[in-house]
Amino acid sequence: MSKRELIEPTPGDKRYARRDDDGRFTEMDDVGRSSAQDQKRQAKHAASKGQGDRGDRRH
């Protein structure tokens, strides 16, 4: 499982992306939507560093 990296394809449009072993993008999530969904739910499981979209994060 690869870590997420923060990319900004155009100014003001930040996204979390994952790459496969060949360097191609496999998943992409908008930063604002990802943070909003995290804040709406109570965490049940802790996710490791760099894997915030896998499981939950306790704030």
Secondary structure, DSSP 8 states (H G I E B T S, - for coil): ----EEEEEETTEEEEEEE-TTS-EEEEEEHHHHHHHHHHS---SB--TT-TTSSB---
